[in-house]
Amino acid sequence: LSYYLLRTGGTPGTIEAAARRAIHLDPERWSYRVGLASYLHQQGRTADGAMLLKPATPAMIATMGCRCCLNRLIELWSAVGAEEPVAWCRARIAELAARGGQDECGRVVPDAE
C-alpha cells in the first residue's frame, strides 16, 4: 500500500495516514503492518516501525510467503537489535527457498537444489 501511494506521488503524511487506516480496518492483515513499518524505517523512523511489529509471533512469520517482505523485516529488526524475530524470518526464508516456486509477491524463485 505504502509503496503504491509513494509511486503515485503521495506525501509522507497521506501515505502514513492511509496505511494506518488500512491497519485499523483489517488489523489481522500482516502485510499492511509490514508495509507501513518498512516505510517508516525508510523515513528514518525505525523505532516507530518496530513498534508496529510488536505483536509478531513465529506463527505470524510462518504465514508469510514473500522473501522480499521477510528481508525488509530482517533489516528493520536488525536495526533495533531484535534478534529473535530476525531468526524467525531467516528460518522462514530457508523454508521458502527449499520449496522453490513462486513467492506470494509473484516473483518466480528457482527450485532449491
C-alpha positions as CSV (number, residue, x, y, z in Angstrom):
1,L,0.0,0.0,0.0
2,S,2.7,2.5,1.0
3,Y,4.8,1.6,-2.0
4,Y,2.0,2.3,-4.4
5,L,1.0,5.6,-2.7
6,L,4.6,6.7,-2.8
7,R,4.8,5.9,-6.5
8,T,1.7,7.9,-7.3
9,G,3.0,11.0,-5.6
10,G,1.5,10.6,-2.2
11,T,3.0,12.8,0.5
12,P,4.5,11.2,3.6
13,G,1.6,12.3,5.7
14,T,-1.1,10.9,3.4
15,I,0.9,7.6,2.9
16,E,1.2,7.1,6.6
17,A,-2.4,8.0,7.3
18,A,-3.7,5.7,4.6
19,A,-1.6,2.8,5.8
20,R,-2.7,3.3,9.4
21,R,-6.3,3.4,8.3
22,A,-5.8,0.1,6.4
23,I,-4.3,-1.5,9.6
24,H,-7.2,-0.2,11.6
25,L,-9.7,-1.6,9.2
26,D,-8.0,-5.0,8.9
27,P,-5.6,-5.5,11.8
28,E,-5.1,-9.1,11.0
29,R,-3.6,-8.4,7.6
30,W,0.0,-8.6,8.4
31,S,1.1,-7.2,5.1
32,Y,-0.3,-3.7,6.0
33,R,1.9,-3.6,9.1
34,V,5.0,-4.8,7.2
35,G,4.4,-2.2,4.5
36,L,4.0,0.7,6.9
37,A,6.8,-0.5,9.2
38,S,9.1,-0.7,6.1
39,Y,8.1,2.8,5.0
40,L,8.7,4.3,8.4
41,H,12.1,2.6,8.5
42,Q,12.9,4.2,5.2
43,Q,11.9,7.6,6.6
44,G,14.3,7.2,9.5
45,R,11.6,6.3,11.9
46,T,12.8,2.8,12.6
47,A,11.6,2.7,16.2
48,D,8.1,3.6,15.1
49,G,8.2,0.9,12.5
50,A,9.4,-1.7,15.0
51,M,6.5,-0.8,17.4
52,L,4.0,-1.7,14.7
53,L,5.5,-5.1,14.6
54,K,5.4,-5.7,18.3
55,P,2.6,-8.3,18.0
56,A,4.7,-10.5,15.8
57,T,5.0,-14.2,16.7
58,P,6.7,-17.1,15.0
59,A,3.3,-18.3,13.8
60,M,2.6,-15.0,12.1
61,I,6.0,-15.1,10.4
62,A,5.3,-18.6,9.2
63,T,2.3,-17.4,7.3
64,M,4.4,-15.0,5.2
65,G,5.3,-16.2,1.7
66,C,7.3,-13.3,0.3
67,R,11.0,-13.2,0.8
68,C,11.2,-9.6,-0.1
69,C,8.9,-8.7,2.8
70,L,10.8,-11.1,5.1
71,N,14.1,-9.4,4.2
72,R,12.6,-6.0,4.9
73,L,11.6,-7.2,8.3
74,I,15.2,-8.6,8.9
75,E,16.6,-5.2,8.0
76,L,14.3,-3.3,10.3
77,W,14.5,-5.7,13.3
78,S,18.3,-5.9,12.9
79,A,18.4,-2.1,13.1
80,V,16.7,-2.2,16.6
81,G,18.6,-5.3,17.8
82,A,15.7,-7.6,17.8
83,E,17.5,-10.9,17.2
84,E,14.7,-13.4,17.9
85,P,12.3,-12.1,15.2
86,V,15.3,-11.9,12.8
87,A,15.9,-15.6,13.4
88,W,12.2,-16.4,12.7
89,C,12.4,-14.6,9.4
90,R,15.6,-16.3,8.4
91,A,14.1,-19.7,9.2
92,R,11.0,-18.8,7.1
93,I,13.2,-17.7,4.2
94,A,15.0,-21.0,4.3
95,E,11.7,-22.9,4.2
96,L,10.6,-20.9,1.2
97,A,13.9,-21.4,-0.6
98,A,13.6,-25.1,-0.1
99,R,10.1,-25.1,-1.5
100,G,11.1,-23.1,-4.6
101,G,8.4,-21.9,-7.0
102,Q,6.8,-18.5,-6.7
103,D,6.7,-16.1,-3.8
104,E,3.4,-14.5,-2.8
105,C,4.5,-11.3,-4.4
106,G,4.7,-13.1,-7.8
107,R,8.4,-13.3,-8.1
108,V,9.5,-16.6,-9.5
109,V,12.1,-18.3,-7.4
110,P,14.3,-21.2,-8.7
111,D,13.8,-24.6,-7.2
112,A,16.2,-25.5,-4.4
113,E,18.9,-27.9,-5.4
